């Protein structure tokens, strides 16, 4: 039976997988929060100031865009509405992070004031650094990239400012998980560009470039060198990808059901939310891969390496263990 609280494409975990960067940028040691833009009273809060506020408990279901969900998650903090007093022309709010890549995201102001909180505790314990401590944003009702880690600044705006993930990975700006159709915006190549990609004998110009929503079902690349190729939310079902160099690639949320990946090297890759159901991964190297919400049901994994792979949810860990593969 389908879980009525679970959006389409999500898989339940009791863990709290780490996604994105695992540590903040230098400077967070003396944490402070700047609140500015279109507000009546710009200010800067120290951690002591923040900790003196009237904190309460917030319980909600986390839905990560990589397709894991943690139901009934308990945070403690303070509503955003008690932190900012916008002026009349304010319409949006941007949140900035203490991160190496200066992550930021935005929300319509009305939604943020109704739903967003600042949080410093998770399940009764202080937030760890890898989960956004000392203080992060949490926004129920949106994919979790709208809940920014290591909150550094809040800026109230008249016009929207697309966030880092929305700009660089085409994550959907509305980020509503309920429909299951707002993970990404759209496919990123026109039909003629897709055909050139399918026939490419050298992938150099595509390295490090995010390619979204491509139909590559049954594809057999003409080159075995596919290092740092980012194919997110793509259809790679039944693709013939055996013995390829796919190191440090990104196949997150892609459909690789039935794909042939025997003896391929996927080490260091982002495979979060990818579906390898029924795929042949015999002898493949998945060492150091990110595996939160990755599916392996029915996959052939004999001889595959999973050294220092991380993030696997419980049901998939059980499946792999039944195949003689242990992932910590």
Residue, then its C-alpha position, 0 to 999 in steps of 0.5 A: x500500500x502506498x504511504x499517503x504522506x509520501x510524495x511520488x518517487x520518495x523512499x522512507x528512511x529513519x536516518x538523516x542522510x548528509x547531502x551537499x557539502x559536509x562542512x561549512x566555510x571558514x568564518x563560521x567559528x564566530x557565527x552571526x546572522x545578518x538580517x537586512x534588505x527591505x526590513x524596518x530594522x536591519x540587524x546582526x545577531x550573535x549566537x548568544x543573541x539567537x540562543x536567548x530567543x523564545x525557541x519552540x519545537x517544530x515537527x515535519x516530514x523532510x523530503x529531499x530532492x534526491x528522493x529520500x524522506x524522513x517522516x516526523x522529524x523534530x527540530x527546535x528553533x524560532x519562526x522566521x516571522x519573529x525574526x524579520x519585519x518587512x516593509x510594504x514592497x517586500x515580496x521575496x526573501x533570500x537566504x545565504x550560507x556559510x559554505x565554500x560555494x556560497x550557497x543561497x536559496x530564495x522563497x516567496x516572502x508570504x510562504x517563508x513567513x508562514x512556514x520557515x524556521x531557524x533551527x539549532x536542534x534536531x531530535x533533542x540534540x544540537x545540530x551537527x556541523x554536517x547537518x547545518x549547525x549551529x543554525x540552519x533554515x528549515x522550510x516544511x512543504x518544500x524540497x530540502x534544498x529550500x532548507x539552507x545549512x549554515x545560515x549566514x544572512x537573510x535578505x528581504x527583496x522586492x524581486x526574486x533572486x534564484x538560488x545556487x542550486x536553482x541556477x547551477x543544477x536547474x532545481x525547480x524554484x517552487x520545489x513542491x514535493x507533492x506532485x513529484x514534478x518539481x525537482x528540476x525545471x526541464x530537459x537541458x538539450x534540444x533534440x539536435x544537441x541530444x543527438x550530437x551528445x549521443x554520437x560524441x566520441x569525445x566528451x571533453x566539452x561536456x565535463x562538469x556541465x549538468x545535463x538534465x532530463x535526457x532520453x538515453x535509454x539503451x544508449x551505448x557511448x562511443x567513448x569509454x572516457x566519461x569522467x565527470x559527466x553529469x547526467x541528472x534525472x536522465x533515462x539511462x534504462x538498459x544503457x550499455x555502459x560496461x567497462x566505462x570510466x565514470x569516475x566523479x560523475x553525477x547520475x543523481x535521480x537518473x533511471x538506470x534500471x536494467x543498465x549494463x555497468x559491469x566493470x565500470x568505474x563509478x568511484x567518487x560519483x554522486x548516485x543519490x536517488x539513482x535507480x539501478x534496479x535490475x542493473x548489472x553492476x558485477x565487478x563495478x567500482x562504487x567506492x566513495x559514492x553518495x548513495x542516499x535514496x539509491x535503489x539496487x533491488x534486483x541488481x547484480x552486484x557480485x564483485x562490486x566494490x562499495x568501499x567508503x560509499x555512504x548514505x544508503x537507506x535501510x531497505x537498500x542496505x538490507x538488499x545488498x547485504x543479502x547479496x553478500x555486499x556490506x555498505x557501512 
